[in-house]
Amino acid sequence: MKTLRLKVHEVDAAKIKTFEINKVREEKGLTSITESALMHEMIRQAIPKAQIDDYGNIIIGS
């Protein structure tokens, strides 16, 4: 898959989370990250933790 379409509320949530993370990074003297970099990192970390529960729901475990 080369393209992933996000819903409007998912894009909005990514913008908010990127702002939150970049605020903390700035306080720590680190460079900011882009929304794209954040999404790639979240996907990279979530894929190995993805599971299915007894009801068929996808959950992200630890």
PDB file of N, H, CA, C and O in Angstrom:
ATOM      1  N   MET A   1       0.852  -1.173   0.000  1.00  0.00           N
ATOM      2  CA  MET A   1       0.000   0.000   0.000  1.00  0.00           C
ATOM      3  C   MET A   1       0.899   1.237   0.000  1.00  0.00           C
ATOM      4  O   MET A   1       1.820   1.351   0.809  1.00  0.00           O
ATOM      5  N   LYS A   2       0.620   2.143  -0.905  1.00  0.00           N
ATOM      6  H   LYS A   2      -0.127   2.051  -1.562  1.00  0.00           H
ATOM      7  CA  LYS A   2       1.419   3.362  -0.985  1.00  0.00           C
ATOM      8  C   LYS A   2       0.660   4.575  -0.484  1.00  0.00           C
ATOM      9  O   LYS A   2       1.274   5.582  -0.130  1.00  0.00           O
ATOM     10  N   THR A   3      -0.652   4.499  -0.446  1.00  0.00           N
ATOM     11  H   THR A   3      -1.151   3.681  -0.733  1.00  0.00           H
ATOM     12  CA  THR A   3      -1.456   5.644  -0.045  1.00  0.00           C
ATOM     13  C   THR A   3      -2.428   5.224   1.038  1.00  0.00           C
ATOM     14  O   THR A   3      -3.031   4.152   0.975  1.00  0.00           O
ATOM     15  N   LEU A   4      -2.568   6.071   2.018  1.00  0.00           N
ATOM     16  H   LEU A   4      -2.079   6.941   2.069  1.00  0.00           H
ATOM     17  CA  LEU A   4      -3.537   5.842   3.084  1.00  0.00           C
ATOM     18  C   LEU A   4      -4.379   7.093   3.216  1.00  0.00           C
ATOM     19  O   LEU A   4      -3.854   8.171   3.493  1.00  0.00           O
ATOM     20  N   ARG A   5      -5.675   6.961   3.022  1.00  0.00           N
ATOM     21  H   ARG A   5      -6.102   6.085   2.797  1.00  0.00           H
ATOM     22  CA  ARG A   5      -6.571   8.113   3.137  1.00  0.00           C
ATOM     23  C   ARG A   5      -7.065   8.208   4.570  1.00  0.00           C
ATOM     24  O   ARG A   5      -7.532   7.226   5.148  1.00  0.00           O
ATOM     25  N   LEU A   6      -6.958   9.384   5.124  1.00  0.00           N
ATOM     26  H   LEU A   6      -6.579  10.182   4.654  1.00  0.00           H
ATOM     27  CA  LEU A   6      -7.412   9.618   6.483  1.00  0.00           C
ATOM     28  C   LEU A   6      -8.713  10.403   6.469  1.00  0.00           C
ATOM     29  O   LEU A   6      -8.946  11.228   5.585  1.00  0.00           O
ATOM     30  N   LYS A   7      -9.552  10.139   7.454  1.00  0.00           N
ATOM     31  H   LYS A   7      -9.362   9.469   8.172  1.00  0.00           H
ATOM     32  CA  LYS A   7     -10.783  10.901   7.608  1.00  0.00           C
ATOM     33  C   LYS A   7     -10.444  12.255   8.217  1.00  0.00           C
ATOM     34  O   LYS A   7      -9.390  12.419   8.832  1.00  0.00           O
ATOM     35  N   VAL A   8     -11.325  13.209   8.049  1.00  0.00           N
ATOM     36  H   VAL A   8     -12.182  13.076   7.549  1.00  0.00           H
ATOM     37  CA  VAL A   8     -11.077  14.579   8.522  1.00  0.00           C
ATOM     38  C   VAL A   8     -10.755  14.596  10.015  1.00  0.00           C
ATOM     39  O   VAL A   8      -9.822  15.279  10.438  1.00  0.00           O
ATOM     40  N   HIS A   9     -11.512  13.856  10.807  1.00  0.00           N
ATOM     41  H   HIS A   9     -12.270  13.302  10.463  1.00  0.00           H
ATOM     42  CA  HIS A   9     -11.258  13.872  12.250  1.00  0.00           C
ATOM     43  C   HIS A   9      -9.912  13.229  12.601  1.00  0.00           C
ATOM     44  O   HIS A   9      -9.306  13.585  13.611  1.00  0.00           O
ATOM     45  N   GLU A  10      -9.436  12.287  11.780  1.00  0.00           N
ATOM     46  H   GLU A  10      -9.928  11.998  10.958  1.00  0.00           H
ATOM     47  CA  GLU A  10      -8.123  11.686  12.015  1.00  0.00           C
ATOM     48  C   GLU A  10      -7.010  12.683  11.710  1.00  0.00           C
ATOM     49  O   GLU A  10      -6.011  12.750  12.426  1.00  0.00           O
ATOM     50  N   VAL A  11      -7.190  13.452  10.649  1.00  0.00           N
ATOM     51  H   VAL A  11      -8.001  13.397  10.067  1.00  0.00           H
ATOM     52  CA  VAL A  11      -6.207  14.493  10.309  1.00  0.00           C
ATOM     53  C   VAL A  11      -6.172  15.547  11.408  1.00  0.00           C
ATOM     54  O   VAL A  11      -5.099  15.993  11.813  1.00  0.00           O
ATOM     55  N   ASP A  12      -7.346  15.945  11.887  1.00  0.00           N
ATOM     56  H   ASP A  12      -8.218  15.583  11.557  1.00  0.00           H
ATOM     57  CA  ASP A  12      -7.411  16.928  12.966  1.00  0.00           C
ATOM     58  C   ASP A  12      -6.728  16.412  14.226  1.00  0.00           C
ATOM     59  O   ASP A  12      -5.994  17.151  14.883  1.00  0.00           O
ATOM     60  N   ALA A  13      -6.967  15.146  14.567  1.00  0.00           N
ATOM     61  H   ALA A  13      -7.563  14.547  14.034  1.00  0.00           H
ATOM     62  CA  ALA A  13      -6.335  14.553  15.748  1.00  0.00           C
ATOM     63  C   ALA A  13      -4.818  14.499  15.584  1.00  0.00           C
ATOM     64  O   ALA A  13      -4.083  14.724  16.545  1.00  0.00           O
ATOM     65  N   ALA A  14      -4.349  14.205  14.378  1.00  0.00           N
ATOM     66  H   ALA A  14      -4.946  14.023  13.597  1.00  0.00           H
ATOM     67  CA  ALA A  14      -2.901  14.171  14.124  1.00  0.00           C
ATOM     68  C   ALA A  14      -2.291  15.558  14.283  1.00  0.00           C
ATOM     69  O   ALA A  14      -1.193  15.693  14.824  1.00  0.00           O
ATOM     70  N   LYS A  15      -2.985  16.581  13.821  1.00  0.00           N
ATOM     71  H   LYS A  15      -3.876  16.472  13.381  1.00  0.00           H
ATOM     72  CA  LYS A  15      -2.487  17.950  13.970  1.00  0.00           C
ATOM     73  C   LYS A  15      -2.376  18.329  15.437  1.00  0.00           C
ATOM     74  O   LYS A  15      -1.381  18.916  15.862  1.00  0.00           O
ATOM     75  N   ILE A  16      -3.404  17.990  16.209  1.00  0.00           N
ATOM     76  H   ILE A  16      -4.212  17.514  15.864  1.00  0.00           H
ATOM     77  CA  ILE A  16      -3.397  18.304  17.640  1.00  0.00           C
ATOM     78  C   ILE A  16      -2.264  17.568  18.345  1.00  0.00           C
ATOM     79  O   ILE A  16      -1.536  18.160  19.142  1.00  0.00           O
ATOM     80  N   LYS A  17      -2.116  16.283  18.055  1.00  0.00           N
ATOM     81  H   LYS A  17      -2.708  15.802  17.408  1.00  0.00           H
ATOM     82  CA  LYS A  17      -1.064  15.489  18.701  1.00  0.00           C
ATOM     83  C   LYS A  17       0.314  15.979  18.293  1.00  0.00           C
ATOM     84  O   LYS A  17       1.219  16.020  19.126  1.00  0.00           O
ATOM     85  N   THR A  18       0.495  16.349  17.035  1.00  0.00           N
ATOM     86  H   THR A  18      -0.241  16.315  16.359  1.00  0.00           H
ATOM     87  CA  THR A  18       1.783  16.875  16.579  1.00  0.00           C
ATOM     88  C   THR A  18       2.115  18.165  17.318  1.00  0.00           C
ATOM     89  O   THR A  18       3.260  18.377  17.718  1.00  0.00           O
ATOM     90  N   PHE A  19       1.122  19.022  17.498  1.00  0.00           N
ATOM     91  H   PHE A  19       0.192  18.850  17.173  1.00  0.00           H
ATOM     92  CA  PHE A  19       1.331  20.269  18.236  1.00  0.00           C
ATOM     93  C   PHE A  19       1.750  19.958  19.670  1.00  0.00           C
ATOM     94  O   PHE A  19       2.696  20.558  20.180  1.00  0.00           O
ATOM     95  N   GLU A  20       1.058  19.029  20.324  1.00  0.00           N
ATOM     96  H   GLU A  20       0.289  18.542  19.910  1.00  0.00           H
ATOM     97  CA  GLU A  20       1.380  18.659  21.710  1.00  0.00           C
ATOM     98  C   GLU A  20       2.804  18.117  21.825  1.00  0.00           C
ATOM     99  O   GLU A  20       3.560  18.508  22.714  1.00  0.00           O
ATOM    100  N   ILE A  21       3.153  17.220  20.919  1.00  0.00           N
ATOM    101  H   ILE A  21       2.539  16.903  20.197  1.00  0.00           H
ATOM    102  CA  ILE A  21       4.482  16.611  20.956  1.00  0.00           C
ATOM    103  C   ILE A  21       5.563  17.645  20.674  1.00  0.00           C
ATOM    104  O   ILE A  21       6.597  17.663  21.341  1.00  0.00           O
ATOM    105  N   ASN A  22       5.329  18.506  19.688  1.00  0.00           N
ATOM    106  H   ASN A  22       4.489  18.492  19.145  1.00  0.00           H
ATOM    107  CA  ASN A  22       6.330  19.510  19.355  1.00  0.00           C
ATOM    108  C   ASN A  22       6.512  20.527  20.475  1.00  0.00           C
ATOM    109  O   ASN A  22       7.607  21.062  20.646  1.00  0.00           O
ATOM    110  N   LYS A  23       5.472  20.800  21.229  1.00  0.00           N
ATOM    111  H   LYS A  23       4.582  20.365  21.090  1.00  0.00           H
ATOM    112  CA  LYS A  23       5.594  21.703  22.378  1.00  0.00           C
ATOM    113  C   LYS A  23       6.555  21.108  23.408  1.00  0.00           C
ATOM    114  O   LYS A  23       7.421  21.809  23.932  1.00  0.00           O
ATOM    115  N   VAL A  24       6.402  19.823  23.695  1.00  0.00           N
ATOM    116  H   VAL A  24       5.699  19.253  23.269  1.00  0.00           H
ATOM    117  CA  VAL A  24       7.293  19.141  24.642  1.00  0.00           C
ATOM    118  C   VAL A  24       8.702  19.056  24.077  1.00  0.00           C
ATOM    119  O   VAL A  24       9.676  19.275  24.798  1.00  0.00           O
ATOM    120  N   ARG A  25       8.816  18.737  22.784  1.00  0.00           N
ATOM    121  H   ARG A  25       8.025  18.559  22.198  1.00  0.00           H
ATOM    122  CA  ARG A  25      10.140  18.652  22.165  1.00  0.00           C
ATOM    123  C   ARG A  25      10.860  19.997  22.241  1.00  0.00           C
ATOM    124  O   ARG A  25      12.062  20.051  22.504  1.00  0.00           O
ATOM    125  N   GLU A  26      10.119  21.079  22.009  1.00  0.00           N
ATOM    126  H   GLU A  26       9.143  21.035  21.796  1.00  0.00           H
ATOM    127  CA  GLU A  26      10.703  22.418  22.084  1.00  0.00           C
ATOM    128  C   GLU A  26      11.210  22.712  23.493  1.00  0.00           C
ATOM    129  O   GLU A  26      12.293  23.272  23.665  1.00  0.00           O
ATOM    130  N   GLU A  27      10.424  22.335  24.499  1.00  0.00           N
ATOM    131  H   GLU A  27       9.544  21.880  24.360  1.00  0.00           H
ATOM    132  CA  GLU A  27      10.829  22.537  25.889  1.00  0.00           C
ATOM    133  C   GLU A  27      12.098  21.769  26.226  1.00  0.00           C
ATOM    134  O   GLU A  27      12.864  22.182  27.096  1.00  0.00           O
ATOM    135  N   LYS A  28      12.323  20.649  25.538  1.00  0.00           N
ATOM    136  H   LYS A  28      11.700  20.314  24.831  1.00  0.00           H
ATOM    137  CA  LYS A  28      13.501  19.826  25.764  1.00  0.00           C
ATOM    138  C   LYS A  28      14.661  20.212  24.857  1.00  0.00           C
ATOM    139  O   LYS A  28      15.718  19.581  24.897  1.00  0.00           O
ATOM    140  N   GLY A  29      14.471  21.241  24.041  1.00  0.00           N
ATOM    141  H   GLY A  29      13.613  21.753  24.008  1.00  0.00           H
ATOM    142  CA  GLY A  29      15.524  21.692  23.150  1.00  0.00           C
ATOM    143  C   GLY A  29      15.689  20.828  21.910  1.00  0.00           C
ATOM    144  O   GLY A  29      16.747  20.843  21.280  1.00  0.00           O
ATOM    145  N   LEU A  30      14.657  20.076  21.555  1.00  0.00           N
ATOM    146  H   LEU A  30      13.798  20.064  22.066  1.00  0.00           H
ATOM    147  CA  LEU A  30      14.720  19.206  20.380  1.00  0.00           C
ATOM    148  C   LEU A  30      14.025  19.869  19.205  1.00  0.00           C
ATOM    149  O   LEU A  30      13.220  20.784  19.381  1.00  0.00           O
ATOM    150  N   THR A  31      14.339  19.405  18.013  1.00  0.00           N
ATOM    151  H   THR A  31      14.993  18.662  17.870  1.00  0.00           H
ATOM    152  CA  THR A  31      13.689  19.943  16.824  1.00  0.00           C
ATOM    153  C   THR A  31      12.278  19.390  16.704  1.00  0.00           C
ATOM    154  O   THR A  31      11.970  18.318  17.225  1.00  0.00           O
ATOM    155  N   SER A  32      11.432  20.129  16.017  1.00  0.00           N
ATOM    156  H   SER A  32      11.682  21.000  15.593  1.00  0.00           H
ATOM    157  CA  SER A  32      10.050  19.696  15.836  1.00  0.00           C
ATOM    158  C   SER A  32       9.984  18.596  14.783  1.00  0.00           C
ATOM    159  O   SER A  32      10.906  18.411  13.989  1.00  0.00           O
ATOM    160  N   ILE A  33       8.861  17.870  14.802  1.00  0.00           N
ATOM    161  H   ILE A  33       8.112  18.020  15.447  1.00  0.00           H
ATOM    162  CA  ILE A  33       8.632  16.826  13.803  1.00  0.00           C
ATOM    163  C   ILE A  33       7.392  17.184  12.998  1.00  0.00           C
ATOM    164  O   ILE A  33       6.547  17.957  13.449  1.00  0.00           O
ATOM    165  N   THR A  34       7.292  16.624  11.822  1.00  0.00           N
ATOM    166  H   THR A  34       7.978  15.996  11.455  1.00  0.00           H
ATOM    167  CA  THR A  34       6.135  16.884  10.966  1.00  0.00           C
ATOM    168  C   THR A  34       5.004  15.914  11.309  1.00  0.00           C
ATOM    169  O   THR A  34       5.219  14.886  11.950  1.00  0.00           O
ATOM    170  N   GLU A  35       3.798  16.265  10.868  1.00  0.00           N
ATOM    171  H   GLU A  35       3.623  17.100  10.346  1.00  0.00           H
ATOM    172  CA  GLU A  35       2.660  15.360  11.047  1.00  0.00           C
ATOM    173  C   GLU A  35       2.945  14.023  10.365  1.00  0.00           C
ATOM    174  O   GLU A  35       2.623  12.963  10.902  1.00  0.00           O
ATOM    175  N   SER A  36       3.540  14.081   9.203  1.00  0.00           N
ATOM    176  H   SER A  36       3.802  14.943   8.767  1.00  0.00           H
ATOM    177  CA  SER A  36       3.852  12.867   8.461  1.00  0.00           C
ATOM    178  C   SER A  36       4.816  11.987   9.246  1.00  0.00           C
ATOM    179  O   SER A  36       4.607  10.778   9.344  1.00  0.00           O
ATOM    180  N   ALA A  37       5.864  12.575   9.805  1.00  0.00           N
ATOM    181  H   ALA A  37       6.033  13.557   9.726  1.00  0.00           H
ATOM    182  CA  ALA A  37       6.836  11.804  10.583  1.00  0.00           C
ATOM    183  C   ALA A  37       6.170  11.187  11.804  1.00  0.00           C
ATOM    184  O   ALA A  37       6.456  10.044  12.159  1.00  0.00           O
ATOM    185  N   LEU A  38       5.282  11.943  12.450  1.00  0.00           N
ATOM    186  H   LEU A  38       5.050  12.872  12.161  1.00  0.00           H
ATOM    187  CA  LEU A  38       4.560  11.419  13.605  1.00  0.00           C
ATOM    188  C   LEU A  38       3.701  10.226  13.204  1.00  0.00           C
ATOM    189  O   LEU A  38       3.722   9.194  13.877  1.00  0.00           O
ATOM    190  N   MET A  39       2.951  10.354  12.123  1.00  0.00           N
ATOM    191  H   MET A  39       2.934  11.192  11.577  1.00  0.00           H
ATOM    192  CA  MET A  39       2.081   9.262  11.690  1.00  0.00           C
ATOM    193  C   MET A  39       2.886   8.014  11.321  1.00  0.00           C
ATOM    194  O   MET A  39       2.486   6.898  11.652  1.00  0.00           O
ATOM    195  N   HIS A  40       4.008   8.198  10.641  1.00  0.00           N
ATOM    196  H   HIS A  40       4.333   9.105  10.372  1.00  0.00           H
ATOM    197  CA  HIS A  40       4.849   7.056  10.289  1.00  0.00           C
ATOM    198  C   HIS A  40       5.355   6.353  11.544  1.00  0.00           C
ATOM    199  O   HIS A  40       5.357   5.124  11.610  1.00  0.00           O
ATOM    200  N   GLU A  41       5.778   7.121  12.528  1.00  0.00           N
ATOM    201  H   GLU A  41       5.776   8.119  12.474  1.00  0.00           H
ATOM    202  CA  GLU A  41       6.299   6.531  13.760  1.00  0.00           C
ATOM    203  C   GLU A  41       5.189   5.819  14.537  1.00  0.00           C
ATOM    204  O   GLU A  41       5.414   4.739  15.084  1.00  0.00           O
ATOM    205  N   MET A  42       4.002   6.408  14.590  1.00  0.00           N
ATOM    206  H   MET A  42       3.819   7.285  14.146  1.00  0.00           H
ATOM    207  CA  MET A  42       2.893   5.768  15.300  1.00  0.00           C
ATOM    208  C   MET A  42       2.498   4.458  14.614  1.00  0.00           C
ATOM    209  O   MET A  42       2.240   3.460  15.287  1.00  0.00           O
ATOM    210  N   ILE A  43       2.450   4.456  13.306  1.00  0.00           N
ATOM    211  H   ILE A  43       2.660   5.267  12.759  1.00  0.00           H
ATOM    212  CA  ILE A  43       2.119   3.236  12.569  1.00  0.00           C
ATOM    213  C   ILE A  43       3.194   2.178  12.781  1.00  0.00           C
ATOM    214  O   ILE A  43       2.884   1.008  13.007  1.00  0.00           O
ATOM    215  N   ARG A  44       4.464   2.594  12.708  1.00  0.00           N
ATOM    216  H   ARG A  44       4.715   3.544  12.525  1.00  0.00           H
ATOM    217  CA  ARG A  44       5.573   1.656  12.894  1.00  0.00           C
ATOM    218  C   ARG A  44       5.487   0.971  14.254  1.00  0.00           C
ATOM    219  O   ARG A  44       5.721  -0.233  14.365  1.00  0.00           O
ATOM    220  N   GLN A  45       5.151   1.745  15.292  1.00  0.00           N
ATOM    221  H   GLN A  45       4.962   2.723  15.202  1.00  0.00           H
ATOM    222  CA  GLN A  45       5.081   1.171  16.635  1.00  0.00           C
ATOM    223  C   GLN A  45       3.798   0.368  16.861  1.00  0.00           C
ATOM    224  O   GLN A  45       3.804  -0.595  17.629  1.00  0.00           O
ATOM    225  N   ALA A  46       2.705   0.749  16.205  1.00  0.00           N
ATOM    226  H   ALA A  46       2.701   1.531  15.581  1.00  0.00           H
ATOM    227  CA  ALA A  46       1.419   0.102  16.445  1.00  0.00           C
ATOM    228  C   ALA A  46       1.291  -1.251  15.741  1.00  0.00           C
ATOM    229  O   ALA A  46       0.662  -2.164  16.278  1.00  0.00           O
ATOM    230  N   ILE A  47       1.863  -1.391  14.577  1.00  0.00           N
ATOM    231  H   ILE A  47       2.373  -0.650  14.141  1.00  0.00           H
ATOM    232  CA  ILE A  47       1.672  -2.623  13.792  1.00  0.00           C
ATOM    233  C   ILE A  47       2.053  -3.876  14.578  1.00  0.00           C
ATOM    234  O   ILE A  47       1.264  -4.820  14.604  1.00  0.00           O
ATOM    235  N   PRO A  48       3.217  -3.934  15.217  1.00  0.00           N
ATOM    236  CA  PRO A  48       3.544  -5.169  15.940  1.00  0.00           C
ATOM    237  C   PRO A  48       2.666  -5.396  17.172  1.00  0.00           C
ATOM    238  O   PRO A  48       2.601  -6.516  17.678  1.00  0.00           O
ATOM    239  N   LYS A  49       1.995  -4.364  17.657  1.00  0.00           N
ATOM    240  H   LYS A  49       2.048  -3.454  17.246  1.00  0.00           H
ATOM    241  CA  LYS A  49       1.163  -4.482  18.858  1.00  0.00           C
ATOM    242  C   LYS A  49      -0.310  -4.712  18.542  1.00  0.00           C
ATOM    243  O   LYS A  49      -1.112  -4.903  19.455  1.00  0.00           O
ATOM    244  N   ALA A  50      -0.676  -4.696  17.267  1.00  0.00           N
ATOM    245  H   ALA A  50      -0.025  -4.541  16.524  1.00  0.00           H
ATOM    246  CA  ALA A  50      -2.080  -4.870  16.880  1.00  0.00           C
ATOM    247  C   ALA A  50      -2.523  -6.300  17.158  1.00  0.00           C
ATOM    248  O   ALA A  50      -1.846  -7.269  16.812  1.00  0.00           O
ATOM    249  N   GLN A  51      -3.691  -6.394  17.801  1.00  0.00           N
ATOM    250  H   GLN A  51      -4.241  -5.607  18.082  1.00  0.00           H
ATOM    251  CA  GLN A  51      -4.267  -7.690  18.155  1.00  0.00           C
ATOM    252  C   GLN A  51      -5.763  -7.645  17.895  1.00  0.00           C
ATOM    253  O   GLN A  51      -6.321  -6.592  17.586  1.00  0.00           O
ATOM    254  N   ILE A  52      -6.394  -8.780  18.020  1.00  0.00           N
ATOM    255  H   ILE A  52      -5.941  -9.636  18.271  1.00  0.00           H
ATOM    256  CA  ILE A  52      -7.844  -8.855  17.881  1.00  0.00           C
ATOM    257  C   ILE A  52      -8.411  -9.444  19.170  1.00  0.00           C
ATOM    258  O   ILE A  52      -7.865 -10.410  19.705  1.00  0.00           O
ATOM    259  N   ASP A  53      -9.501  -8.868  19.670  1.00  0.00           N
ATOM    260  H   ASP A  53      -9.944  -8.083  19.236  1.00  0.00           H
ATOM    261  CA  ASP A  53     -10.098  -9.394  20.900  1.00  0.00           C
ATOM    262  C   ASP A  53     -11.138 -10.466  20.566  1.00  0.00           C
ATOM    263  O   ASP A  53     -11.344 -10.809  19.402  1.00  0.00           O
ATOM    264  N   ASP A  54     -11.778 -10.978  21.592  1.00  0.00           N
ATOM    265  H   ASP A  54     -11.611 -10.700  22.538  1.00  0.00           H
ATOM    266  CA  ASP A  54     -12.747 -12.059  21.416  1.00  0.00           C
ATOM    267  C   ASP A  54     -13.957 -11.667  20.576  1.00  0.00           C
ATOM    268  O   ASP A  54     -14.677 -12.531  20.076  1.00  0.00           O
ATOM    269  N   TYR A  55     -14.179 -10.373  20.423  1.00  0.00           N
ATOM    270  H   TYR A  55     -13.594  -9.671  20.829  1.00  0.00           H
ATOM    271  CA  TYR A  55     -15.338  -9.881  19.676  1.00  0.00           C
ATOM    272  C   TYR A  55     -14.972  -9.445  18.254  1.00  0.00           C
ATOM    273  O   TYR A  55     -15.831  -8.971  17.510  1.00  0.00           O
ATOM    274  N   GLY A  56     -13.710  -9.603  17.879  1.00  0.00           N
ATOM    275  H   GLY A  56     -13.013  -9.989  18.483  1.00  0.00           H
ATOM    276  CA  GLY A  56     -13.270  -9.227  16.550  1.00  0.00           C
ATOM    277  C   GLY A  56     -12.810  -7.797  16.424  1.00  0.00           C
ATOM    278  O   GLY A  56     -12.518  -7.333  15.322  1.00  0.00           O
ATOM    279  N   ASN A  57     -12.741  -7.079  17.556  1.00  0.00           N
ATOM    280  H   ASN A  57     -12.979  -7.456  18.451  1.00  0.00           H
ATOM    281  CA  ASN A  57     -12.267  -5.696  17.540  1.00  0.00           C
ATOM    282  C   ASN A  57     -10.753  -5.655  17.512  1.00  0.00           C
ATOM    283  O   ASN A  57     -10.091  -6.461  18.165  1.00  0.00           O
ATOM    284  N   ILE A  58     -10.208  -4.724  16.762  1.00  0.00           N
ATOM    285  H   ILE A  58     -10.746  -4.069  16.231  1.00  0.00           H
ATOM    286  CA  ILE A  58      -8.768  -4.532  16.719  1.00  0.00           C
ATOM    287  C   ILE A  58      -8.367  -3.659  17.896  1.00  0.00           C
ATOM    288  O   ILE A  58      -8.948  -2.600  18.129  1.00  0.00           O
ATOM    289  N   ILE A  59      -7.366  -4.119  18.632  1.00  0.00           N
ATOM    290  H   ILE A  59      -6.894  -4.980  18.443  1.00  0.00           H
ATOM    291  CA  ILE A  59      -6.855  -3.347  19.764  1.00  0.00           C
ATOM    292  C   ILE A  59      -5.345  -3.233  19.638  1.00  0.00           C
ATOM    293  O   ILE A  59      -4.692  -4.091  19.042  1.00  0.00           O
ATOM    294  N   ILE A  60      -4.801  -2.171  20.202  1.00  0.00           N
ATOM    295  H   ILE A  60      -5.331  -1.474  20.686  1.00  0.00           H
ATOM    296  CA  ILE A  60      -3.340  -1.996  20.216  1.00  0.00           C
ATOM    297  C   ILE A  60      -2.882  -2.345  21.624  1.00  0.00           C
ATOM    298  O   ILE A  60      -3.131  -1.600  22.573  1.00  0.00           O
ATOM    299  N   GLY A  61      -2.213  -3.481  21.750  1.00  0.00           N
ATOM    300  H   GLY A  61      -2.011  -4.086  20.980  1.00  0.00           H
ATOM    301  CA  GLY A  61      -1.743  -3.955  23.052  1.00  0.00           C
ATOM    302  C   GLY A  61      -0.398  -3.363  23.396  1.00  0.00           C
ATOM    303  O   GLY A  61       0.173  -2.573  22.644  1.00  0.00           O
ATOM    304  N   SER A  62       0.089  -3.763  24.542  1.00  0.00           N
ATOM    305  H   SER A  62      -0.375  -4.405  25.153  1.00  0.00           H
ATOM    306  CA  SER A  62       1.401  -3.236  24.962  1.00  0.00           C
ATOM    307  C   SER A  62       2.496  -4.239  24.686  1.00  0.00           C
ATOM    308  O   SER A  62       3.663  -3.973  24.972  1.00  0.00           O
TER     309      SER A  62
END
